[in-house]
Amino acid sequence: MSEPHSAQTAPQNWDRFLPPSNACSTGGERRGVCGAAAGAEGRNAQFSRSDNHLPDLRCISSSNTYPETSDYKVNRRAFLKCRPNYGSMALDLTQRPHSLEWVEVLPVLQKVSILKDRLKLADVLRFLPELSRLHRDQLLMLKKDQRFLMLFRFCKEHIHLFSALELLEVMQSFVWLKIPHYHSVLDACESELSRQACQMSLHQLLFAADMLHCIGRQPSPFLLHVCRSVQLLLGEMGVPELVQLWYLMGEGRHCPNTLVQPLEHLLIRHLHQLHPEEIGTVCLGLFKTQTSISESTVIHLVDSALTYVTELSDFAIVNVNKYMRFSYLFHKRWLEAMAQEVPRRVNKMAVQGLMHVTLTCSALHYQNSSILNSIAERVPSLVSHCRSKDAGKLLWSFGTLGYLPTQNPAFYSSLTEALRQRKSEFQHFPEHLLTGLLGLAFVSQFPEDLIALALSPKYVELAMRKAHVELRRDLFTLDETVALELPQYTGPRLDSEIKEEVAEMLWNFVQLDVCQRPDVQEAESVLKDLLGGEQYVCKRMILPHTRTIDLEVHLDPKGQPIPVNPPPAAPSNQEWVNLNTGVTITDQLFTQLTNAKSPPNSPASSAGLNPGSSSSSVLMPDERGRLFESALDVTPDITKARLGTTQSVLKDLKRPVKVAVQVPGRNQFCVQSQQLLGLHAMKRRHLKLAGYQVVELSPDEWSVMYRKRHSMKLGYLHCKIYECLK
């Protein structure tokens, strides 16, 4: 019998392979250039899509270097059970060899000790599989054994002598032995696999890449060799090969651009053969690699998932939702199915899955009470399982969709408390706190302790060091929101220099983007004509922290425009009417606009159309209201509104009125709804707090009016401007 194990240990030899103290596995979703969330990784991931820089929350990245703690476990490899073919290209981790006890492997270690310098490759191939069967509870003891370390050194030194098949056998033993991913023998093994990649079959390539993934070699340089080789082996790709490749590329967070089109063609060809779980795996691979494919292919993929929706696992359903979020695909029938499936499954779903479902709803601007209510009811019981990411993104999603605290008070309070409990994670993921606080701000919730933390100098410095995430905009939005809505707040505030930099950055962007929208430019032009010149209309970001522009107009107590911009060389002491600027309405023009006959006693019938004649006048609000009612039969909601007389409208005004004219895009609203999304609803609130009257040129109205005659646009805008004074 051999000596006691304690005499054979050499822990210092194994410890030298430990990673540095700050080397941790990567993972988690990152947020990119669009505020606290995602960058321009998607086909439609542009700033103008939502007219803001708020968290888009769609993409995965390996930029984060600290693992968030989670007890959420899911079988990401369940698809391997769909077909026996996967056995030749993936390792089934549920089929671990029958375990041996320590006394049963001692003879193997004794043989290693006896052979020593006479070890051969065949010995390694015989000994490693036997040792890998040791019970997992005793593996640590094996890894400290000097004889085992001797075997490993031999393996590393002679790795270049192994054939591809022999390397695969060795790698499989490494998986069962739970060799740490940072071990130097794995560096040597992966290098040799890469060298021999061009000689390996498709299944061997996939099998080797799968085992490297199982060991935790992420990212794996060998996967790049696999992708290059696959381009030459596309003719051998069937359904299991295609699914396994998407799985591996997803785990490696990379798909070469040269592979996207051929793999998309293969996906279309084999789509009808995919099992439900395989559809989920493909969607996850596409999502994790941030791969954009044609919209028609995405639709077919989701259509296929929809046919199996009741058979899909929760994990697969979440994966389909993830890729829809990335692709910005509004698939109505799928979302309607989610309104049935999520409430049915919610009590068995983990909080991470629920978070991704709500993220999809918020990204697609889809507000469904069945989905939101069921998740809001379930989440408080799962708070102990929430990471800071889950809490922050749930808060942001619900806030974006306008889910008010009164609808479920426990939902917001429990997630706010979860943020407090997870403060330690903010050191590595400062973006999650900002995401959650913005979501809370959308629905007027302001936890002062967390706000003070987020705006503290140390936290701001930490947030600005996150190279992979742009957080200054979120800090700016939070700081200015606090200033407007939390006047009693006495905690730290964002440095004025940072605020100026962000405001300038945002303005530079909107000048190139939102300001160039034809509907915005037309509204600005018509307003200038209506009010008498460019000095009466200022296109600017009234509240830069809300990240969109407004057309600012000022009116005096008599309802006459006041210059907002410095006027061109012109008299400044004349009344609006006497300036003879803007649009004057004669009786004949009024008759033309309303399609009516001129009154027999009308001055227009005798005085002609001279704008300067005594019969011409500036149309006051009550008259413009009648004009609008006659002319705009295309907007029934507006024609119901009758304006009162100028005197009744303005009698209570004591000071000039500041008006913010907004030209929102449809993407600022929930789908098929007039409810504004979180940021834009908050902006309306802030404009009122700042003393502005808000005039909205709604997309439904202005898109119709945009194609009408100039005179009708004038009438429409006059009515809208003066209606806000009632």
N, C-alpha and C positions, 0 to 999 in steps of 0.2 A: 504494500500500500504506500502511496506517495506521502510525502511530508504534508503537514498541515498547510493550508493555503496561505496563512500569514507569512510563512517563510519564503513564499514564492512571489510575493507582491512587490511591485515597484511603481507606486502611484505617481512618483514624480515623472516617470517616462510618459505616462498618459496625459498628465496635466499640461505638458508642454504644448499639446495640441489645442488647449482651450483658447477661445477667441478672446480678444481684449474686452475689458469690462463694458465697453459701450457698443459692442457688436451684437446686435439683436436682429431678429428676423423682421422682414418688411411686410407691409400689408396695409390695408385700409384704403378708403376712397380719399382722393385728394380733391382739392378745389383749385381751379386754375384762374385764368386772368379775369373771368367775369365775377369779380368780387370774391366772396368766400367760397366759391364752389368750383365750377368747371371752366375749362378753357375752350378754345375753338377747335375741339377735337371732332365735333360732329359736323355733318353736312350742313345743318341749319343752326349750329351753335354760334350764332352771331349776336352781338350786343343788341342789335335792333330788334331781335325776335321778341324780347320782352321789354324793350326800351329801358333797360336798367342793367345794373351790374350786380344784381343780387345773386346769391348762391343758386347755381343751376343744378348742382348736386347730381351729376350724372356719371362721372368717370372714376375709374380706378387708377391708382398709380402706386408704384413702389417707392415713391419719394419719401414717405414717412419711414422713420428708422427706429420706431419704438412700438412694440406690439401692444395693442389695446387688449385689456383683459376681457375675456368673455367665456361663459360656460356654455355657450351655444354650440352644439355639435350637430353636424348634418353630414350625411353620407354623399359626398360629391361624386363618388364613383359608383353610384347605384346603377348607372347605365351599363356597366360591364356585365350585369346579369341578364341583359336583353338578348345577347347572342353568345353562343359558345366560341365564335370566331375571335372574340377578344382575348381568349386565353393565350394566343401566340403573340400578342402585341402589348399586353398589359399584365401586371402582377396583381393577382387577387389577394388583397391583404387579409381577407377573411379566411383564407385557406392556409394558415400557418402550419408548417410541419408539426407532427406530433412531438411534444416537448420531452426532453431528456432531463434527468436530474444531474447534479454536479458529479456524483460518483460515476455516472455513466460516460461522462466526457473526460474524466481524468486519464483514462488510457490513451486517449488521443494526445493530450498534452504531454504525457510521458514519452510518446513516440517523437514528438517535436523536440523534446529535450535530448533524446538519444541521438536523433539524426543531426541536429545542430547544423554544422557547415555542409552536411551532405544532403540537405533538403533539395528536392527537385520540384518542378512545376506540377508534376502529377501528384506529389504529396500535398501541395497546397489545394489542388482541386478535390482531393479526397478528404482532407482534414476540415477545411472551412465549412462545407455543408453539414458535417456532423456537429461541429461546434455551434453552428447557427441554430441548432435544434434545442440548445440549452434553454431551460425555462427562463422567461423574461425577468423574473425576479432575481435571478442569479447572474444576469449579464454583467452587472457592474463588477462583480467579483472576477469574472473572466477577463474583463478589460484591464484589470490591474495585475493580471498574472504575467510573469516575465516570459513564460513560454509562448503565450499568445502574442505578446509584443514581438517576440523573435519571428514568429510566423508572419506577422504583418510587415516587418522590415524586409523580409525576403520577398514578399509579394510586391512591395513597392519598388524594390531594386530591380526586379525582373519582370515588371509589368509589360515591358515592350515585347516580351517573348510570347505572350498569350495571344491566341487567335481570337477572332470576334466572338465565336461561340463560347470560348473559355472565359472571356471577359464578362459575358452575360451571366455565366454561372457564378463567377466571383461576385459580381454586383448583386445578384440575388441573395447570396449569403450575407453581404454587407447590410442589405435591407433588414433581414431577420435579426442580425446582430445589433441593429440600431446604432450603427457607426455614426458619430456626429458629423454633420454636413461640412464642418470646417477641418476635418482630418486630412492630413497631407496625402495619405494614400488615395483619397478620392480625387485630389487634384491630379495625381499621376494617372489614375484610372480614366478620368474624363479626357485628359489629354490624349491618351492612347486610343480611346473610342473615337475621338475627333479625327485622329490620324487615319484610322481604318474606316471611317464613315463611307467613303466612296466605294468600298468593297462589300458593304453590308446590304442585305435585302431590306425591303420596305418594312417588313415586320420586325426585323432585328433592330432597325433604327428606332422604330416606335417603342419597342420593348426597352431598349437601353435608355431612351429619354424618359420613359415612364418610371423606371427604377431610380434614375437620378432625381426625379421629382419626389418620389416616395421618401428618399433619403433627406430631401430638403435642400437640394442644390438649386437655389433660385437667386438670381437668374442663371440658367445653365448655358454656357457657351456652346455646348454640344447641340442644343436645340437649333442653333443657327445652322449648323452643319446638316441637321435633319431637314430643315426647311429648304436648303439649297439642293439636297439630294432628291427631295420630293418633287421638285420641278421636273426632274428627269424621269420620275416614276408615276406620273399622273395617270397613265393608262392602267396601272395596277390598283388604283384607288377605288374601293367599293364603299359601301355604307359604313362598316365598322372602322375601316381605315380613316375615312373622312371625319367621323365623329371623334375618334381617338386623337387625331391631329388637332382638331379644334379645341379639344380638352387640354392638350399639352400646351398649345400656343396660348390659350387663355391663362393657364397657370404660370406661364412664362411672361405674360403681359406683352406679347409681341407677335405680330403677323407681318411678314415682309410685304411691301406693296406689290411686288411682282407676283405674289401668290393669290392676292385677293380675287382677281377676275377669274382665274381658272378654278379656284375653290368655289366661287359663287356659281359657276356653271355646273360643277359637280353637285352642288347642293340642290340646284333646281332639278337636275336630272334624277336625283335619288330621294327627293323630298317625300314622295308618296310612300316610300319604304321605311321611313323613320318611325321608330317606336316613340311613345309619349316621352319617356325619360330621355331619349336621345335628342329630341327636339329641345328640351330644356338645356341639355349639355351644349348643343350648338349655339343656342342663344347666349349662354354664359360665356362661351369662348369668344363670340363676336363682341360681347360687351366688354370683357376684360382686356381684349386687344384693341378696343376702341376702333373697330373696323367698320367702315361705312360701305354698305352694299346698296344696290338700287332699291328704290322704294317699292317697286313691284315685287322684288324678291322678299323683302321684309313682310309685305302684305301676305304673300303666299305662305311664308313661314308661320305667321300668326294665325292665318286661316287654318293651317294644318294643326296647330296647337289647339285651336278652338274646337276642332272636331273631337279632340280627346280631353276636353277641359275637365270633365268629371273624373277621368282616369289619371290625370297628371298629379304627381306628388306636389306637396306644398313648395318644395324646393324648386321644382321645374316651373311652377306657376310664377314664382318670384323671379326666376331667370328670364322668362318671357317678358315680364313687366320691366325688368332692368333694360333689356335691349330696346323695347318700345320707348323707354325714357331716353335712351341715348339717341335713337333715330328720330325722335319727335314724331312718332307715328300715332296719329289719333285713329285708332281702330274701334269704331263705335260698338260693333257687336262684341268684341272682346271685353271692352270696358263694361258693357251691360252684363256680360257673363260674370265679371268680377263682382258686380253688385249683388249677384246671387251666391257666388262661391265664397267670397271673403267672409260674410256673416256666418256661413255654414261651417267654415273651417277655423274661424278666428280663435276658438278656445283651445285649439291644438297647435296653433302656429307660434313660433318663437318671436320675440320682440324684433329681432333683426329682419325677419321676413315681413312683419307688419310695417316696419320702417320703410322698406323698399317699396311696398305697395303704395304707401302714402306719398312717397317721393315721386312715383310715377304719376299719380293723380295730380300732384302739384305741378310737375313739369309739363304735363299735358293740359293743365288748367281745367281739370275735370273734377267738378264738385258733385259728389254723390252722397246723400245723407245716409244711405244704408251702409256704405263702406266706412265713412267717417264715424258714424255713431257706434258701429260695432267695434271698431278699433279703439275709440276713445273709452268705451266701457271695459275693454280687455287690458289696456296698457297699465293702469294703476296697479294691477296685481302682478305685473312683470317688471316693475321698476327696479327691483333688486338685481335683475339680469341685464339692465341697461348699461351700455357703455356711454361715455360722454357723446360719442358720435350718434348713437341711437336717440338719446334724449334731445340733442340739439337739432337733429334733422326732423324728428317728429314734430317738435315745436315749430320749426320753420315751415314745414309742409302744411300743418293745420292752420298756422297763422296766415300763410299765403292764400289759402282757400277760404279765409274769413270765418273759420269755425270759432265762435265766440266762447269765452269762459263760462258764460251763463248756460250754455248748452250742456256742459259737463265740467263743473268746477274741479272735480278730483283729477281730471286729466292734466290740466295745466299745473296745478299745485304739485302733483306727484312728480312730474317731469322736471319742474323747477328744483324740487328737492333732490332729484337724481343728479342734476348738475352740481349741486353743492356737495353731494357725496363723492363725486368723481373729480374733485378739484385737482387731485394729483395728476390726472391725465392731461390737464391743460398745459403742463410744462412741455409736453411733447406735441400736443394737438391744440394750440390756442384757437384755431379756427372754429372748433366745435362750440366753444362758449359763445363766440360772436354769432354763430349761426342760430343758436338757441335764443339769445337775447334779441336778435332781430325779429325772430318769429313771435316772441312775446310782445315786442313793441308794436307789431302789426295790429295786435288786438288790445293795445293799451295796458299791457302788464309790464311793470317795471320793478323787478327785485333789486333794491338799491345796493345790497351787499355784493351781488354779482356784477352789477354795473360798475361799482367802485373798483372791483378787482380788474375788470376788463379795461378800464380807462386809467389804471394806475401806471406810472412811468415804467416800472419793471415789466409789466405785462405788455405794454405797447412796444417796448424795445424787443421783447421776445417775439411778438407777432410780426414785427417788421424784419426780423432775421429769417423768417421762413421763406427761403428763396423760391420754393415751388408753389407758393400761394401768395396772391396779392390781397392783403388784409387791410391796407390803409383806407380803402373805400368803405369797408364795413365799420371800421373804427370811426370814420368821419360821420357816417349815417347815424350810428349809435349816439355819438356825442351831441350832434345837433338835435336829434330827437329828444334827448334828455333835456337840453336847454329849453325846448318849446313845451314839453309835456310834463316836466318834473321841476317846476320852478323852485321847490323847496330843497332840491338836491344840493348838497354842499361838498360832495366828494371830489375826487380828481377829475380833471377835464383834459381833453386832447390839446396838445401844443398848437398854438395858432399857426406856426410855420407849416406844420404838417397839413392843417386844414386848408391853408392857401395853396399848397402844392397839389392836393387832391382836387380842389375845386377847379384849378387851372387845367389839370389833366382831364377831368370830366368835360369841361367846356370845350377843350380842343377836340375831344372825341365827338361830342354831339354836333359840333359845327360841320364835321365831315360826314355825319350819319343822319341823325334825326332832323337836323336843320335842312337837309337836302331832300327830305320827303316832299313830293309834289303837293300832297294835301296840306302840309304845313305852309309851304311857300304860297299856295293859293289863298289860304286863310289870311296870311299876313298881308298879301297884296290887296285883297278886297277890304280888309280893315283899314288900311292906309287910305284907300279911295273913299271909304265911308266917313272917316273921321277928319280927313283934310290934309293928310300928308304923313311922311314917315316919322315926324317928330312926335306923333301921337301914339305910336305903336313901338314897343320895345320887345324884341325877341331875345329872351335870356332865360337863364336858369334862376328863377326867383329864389328857389330853395335848392342850392346845389346838391345838398345831401340826398335829395330825392331822385336825382340823376336824370331828370327829364326837363324839357324846356316849356316855357309858357309864352304867350303873347300878352304883354302887360299893357293895360290901358288905364288911364286916370280920368275921372269925371268930376267936375265941380258940383256944388250943391244944386245948380240949375240943370244938371245933366249934360253940360257942355264939356267937350274933351279938353284936357289939360296936357300940355306937352310932357312927354316922358323922357324923350331924347332931347338934347340941345337942338332947338329949331334952326333951320337955315335962316339966312338974313331975311327977316320979315318982320312986320310990325307985331308987337307983343301986347299992345293995349287995346286991341279991337275985340269985339264980341265974335263968337264963332260964326254967326250968321253974316255979319258985315264983312268978314274976311273973304267971303265968296270962295271958300275952299271946300273940298269934300263934295258930296253929292247933294245937289238941290233937287227937290221934287216939284215939278209943275203939275197943274191939274191934268194937262194932256198926258204927261208921262205917267201920272198916277192911273189915268184911264187906260193907257196902253198896258200897264202891268196887270191891271185887274180885269182886262178884257171887257170893260164896260164902256158905255157910250158917254161922251162928255155931257155934263149937265148943261141944260140949255142956257142957264145964266152964268155959266162958268167963265171966269176971266180969261181962261185959256182960249176960249173960242174967239175972243176978240183981240187978246193981247199977244197971241202967238206963243212961241217957245223960247223967248229970250230969257236965259237964266237970270239975267240981272233985272228983269222987269218986276214991277210991284206984285205981280201975281205969283211969283216964285217964292218958295219958302223951304226951310229945312224941315223935313218930315219929323214930327215929334213922336214919342213912343206910341200914343194911342192911334195915330194915323198909320204908322208903320205896322201896327198890329192888324189893322183892317187889310192893309195891302198883303201881309203875309198870309192871312186867312184865305184870301181869294186866290192867291197865286200858287201856294204850295199844297196842292191837293195830294202830292206824293208823300207827305208826312202827316198823317192824320193825328198823331199824338200831339203834334205841335199846333195844328190848326185849332185845336180845342181851347188853346190858351188865348184869352183876350186881355190885352193890356189896358189898364185904366188910363185916365188922363195924366198928362205930365205933372200937373199939380198934385194929384193924389199919390202918384208914384214917388215924388221927390219931396213931399212936404215935411217929412221927418228927418231929412238929411241935414246934418249940421256941419259936415266937413267933407272934403273930397273923398270920392270912393275909388278904391284901388280894385281893379278887375283883373283876374288872371284867366285868360282865354286858353283853354286846353284843346288840343287836337289829338286825342288818344287813338292809338291803333287798336284793332280788335284783340290783339294779344295782351292787352292790359286788363282784359275781363275774363272771367270764367267762361268756359265754352257754353254757347247757347244761353247766355245769361247777361244781365246788365250789372252783375256784381263785380266790382273792381277787385283785382288781386291785391294781396296784402300791402305791398309797397305803395301802390297807387291809391288805395283807400287811405293809407296813412298820410300820403301827400295832401289829399283833399282836406284832411283834418288839420294838417299843419298850415296850409294856406289860410284857413279860417282863423286859426290861432294867431297867425301873423297879420290879420286884418284885411284879408283879401276876400272879395266876392268871386266865386268860381263860376265860370261859364264853360260848359262842355259842349263842344261840337262833336256829338256822338258819331261813331263810325257809320251807323246805319243812316243817319240823317245827312251827314256831310258827304258821304260817298255818293249819295243821290244828287245832292245840291251841287257837287263838284262838276257835274256834267250839264248843269242848267245855265241859262243866260246870266250874264254878269249882273243885270238888274235884279234878278231873283236872288242871287247870292247877297247882294246889298241888303235887300229886304229881310232876308233870313238873319243876317248878322245884326242888323239894327234891332230886330225883335229880340234876339238872344241877349244882346248887351243890355238893353233897357229892362228886359224881363227880370234880370237879377236884382234890380233896384226895388222891386215891389216889396 
